[in-house]
Amino acid sequence: MPDSSRRALYRIAYPLAERPTFLVGRHVYEIIDCSEAGLRYEVRDRRLPSLDTELGGTIHFRRGEELEVAGKVIRAQDEIVVLALDPPGIPFSEMLSEQRYLRSKGYTLRD
């Protein structure tokens, strides 16, 4: 029987100093956390997108990698937006590279 208390996807919660950015048009947002299938970002002093809005942009990871993503807004509340990514989302290899990068900077990652 599978352990239902575990997430099906690996999630990285970023330390403030290492947050990647999410460029949507001319706006740049900080990513709070992400998984292969979604991301959560902070919207300061701007209007939140409506639920079900389709949007896309570029993730700029601190380690220098960039990744184009697109998806649908599934939550937008209190300056936080949750975007469910269209496949392929964030490749698992990118998630592992991010984990290695953060550990190399001395961060302890908890699942």
C-alpha positions in Angstrom: 0.0 0.0 0.0 1.5 3.4 -1.0 2.3 5.9 1.7 -0.4 8.6 1.1 1.3 11.1 3.4 4.2 11.6 0.9 3.9 14.0 -2.0 4.0 12.4 -5.5 6.3 15.2 -6.7 9.4 16.6 -5.2 9.1 20.2 -4.0 11.8 22.8 -3.4 11.1 25.6 -1.0 13.6 28.3 -1.6 15.6 30.3 1.0 14.9 34.0 0.5 18.4 34.7 -0.9 18.3 31.9 -3.4 14.8 32.4 -4.9 14.7 32.1 -8.7 12.8 34.7 -10.6 9.8 34.3 -12.9 9.7 36.7 -15.8 6.2 37.2 -17.2 6.2 39.9 -19.9 7.9 42.9 -18.3 7.2 41.8 -14.7 9.6 39.9 -12.6 8.4 37.8 -9.6 10.2 35.8 -7.0 9.5 32.0 -6.9 8.7 30.8 -3.4 8.7 27.1 -4.2 8.3 24.8 -7.1 7.8 21.2 -8.2 7.9 19.5 -11.5 4.2 20.3 -12.0 3.8 23.8 -10.5 5.2 26.8 -8.9 4.3 29.4 -6.3 5.4 33.0 -6.7 5.0 36.3 -4.9 3.2 39.3 -6.4 4.0 42.5 -4.6 2.0 45.7 -5.3 0.5 44.4 -8.4 -2.9 43.0 -9.3 -3.2 39.2 -9.0 -4.2 37.3 -12.1 -7.7 35.7 -12.2 -8.2 32.0 -11.6 -7.8 29.9 -14.7 -5.7 32.5 -16.4 -3.3 30.9 -18.8 0.2 32.5 -18.6 3.8 31.7 -19.5 7.2 33.0 -18.8 10.8 32.3 -18.1 12.2 30.9 -14.8 15.7 32.2 -14.1 17.5 29.9 -11.7 20.3 31.4 -9.6 22.7 28.8 -10.9 22.4 30.4 -14.4 19.8 28.1 -16.0 16.7 29.4 -17.7 13.5 27.5 -18.5 10.4 28.5 -20.4 7.1 27.4 -18.8 3.4 27.9 -19.2 0.4 27.0 -17.1 -2.9 27.9 -15.5 -3.5 30.0 -12.3 -5.1 27.7 -9.8 -4.8 30.0 -6.8 -4.3 33.7 -6.3 -4.6 35.1 -2.8 -2.7 37.3 -0.4 0.1 38.3 -2.9 0.7 34.6 -3.7 0.0 33.0 -7.1 0.0 29.2 -7.7 0.6 28.1 -11.3 -0.1 24.5 -12.4 2.4 24.0 -15.2 1.5 22.5 -18.6 3.5 19.4 -19.4 6.5 18.9 -19.4 6.7 21.4 -16.6 10.0 21.5 -14.8 12.1 18.5 -15.8 13.1 16.2 -12.9 16.8 16.7 -13.9 16.3 20.5 -13.3 14.8 19.8 -9.8 17.9 17.6 -9.0 20.3 20.3 -10.2 18.5 22.9 -8.1 18.7 20.6 -5.0 22.5 20.1 -5.6 23.0 23.8 -6.1 21.2 24.7 -2.9 23.1 22.0 -0.9 26.4 23.3 -2.3 25.5 26.7 -0.9 25.1 25.2 2.6 21.3 24.9 2.7 19.6 21.9 4.3 16.6 20.8 2.4 13.6 19.3 4.0 10.8 17.4 2.2 
